[in-house]
Amino acid sequence: MNAPQSLDGWQAASAIEVCASQLRMAQGRVVGLDLNAWMLACESTGLDKATAIDLFPAVEAGLMSAFQNED
């Protein structure tokens, strides 16, 4: 149902799994995803840099939404 539809999608999904715990914190709260960790994780899965940069805002927004829904 929500499975990636392309090789880039699968590589990005793998990168999310690798770096989902690499968070930026401020005053004990999650404020975002660490960009350096994201880029390294994307590199390790073979996702090209341009695609990784394009996907970062959406990945970070989805992660933040998930954290907000936990409260």
N, C-alpha and C positions, 0 to 999 in steps of 0.2 A: 504494500500500500504506500508507504513512505520511503521505499527503497530508492537509492540513487539510480538515475536513468542513464548515466554515462560513466566512462572511465574516470573523468575528472571528479564526478560526484562520489564515486567509490573511494578515490584517493583522499578527497576532502573528509569523507566520513571516517576513514581510518585515522586521519590527522586529528580529528576531533576526539576520538577515543584516546589517542596518545597524549594529548595535551590538555584535556578537559580539567585536570586538577591544577594546571598552571595558571593561577588567577592573580590578578592585581587586587590588592587589599588596601583599604584605608579605614582607620578607626574601627577595625574589627569587622568590616563589611566588605563584601565582594563588589568591586567597582568595574571589573572588566576582565578580559582574557589577556594574558601576556603575549604581546605581538611577537617577541623573539622566540618564545616557545612554539607559537603557532607556525612561524616560518621554518623553524628547524623540523617540526613534525611533518610539515608539508614536503619539505625537501627529502625527508626519510621515506616518504611514501611515493615519491616520484612526481608529485604535483608541481607544475611549473610556477615560478615566482609571480608572474602576472596574474594567473588565476587565483593563487593563494591570497594575494593582496585584494583582488576583487571580492573574494568570498569572506574576508575577515569581518567586515562590518555586520554582515548577516549572521555569521556564526556567533559573534560576540553578542549580538542582540538576542538571538535565540537562547544562548546560555544564560544571559541576564534575566530573560523572561522566565526561564525554568527556575532560577533561584528565587525570583519574586513570587512565583506561584507556590513555593514551599512554605512561605510564611502564613 
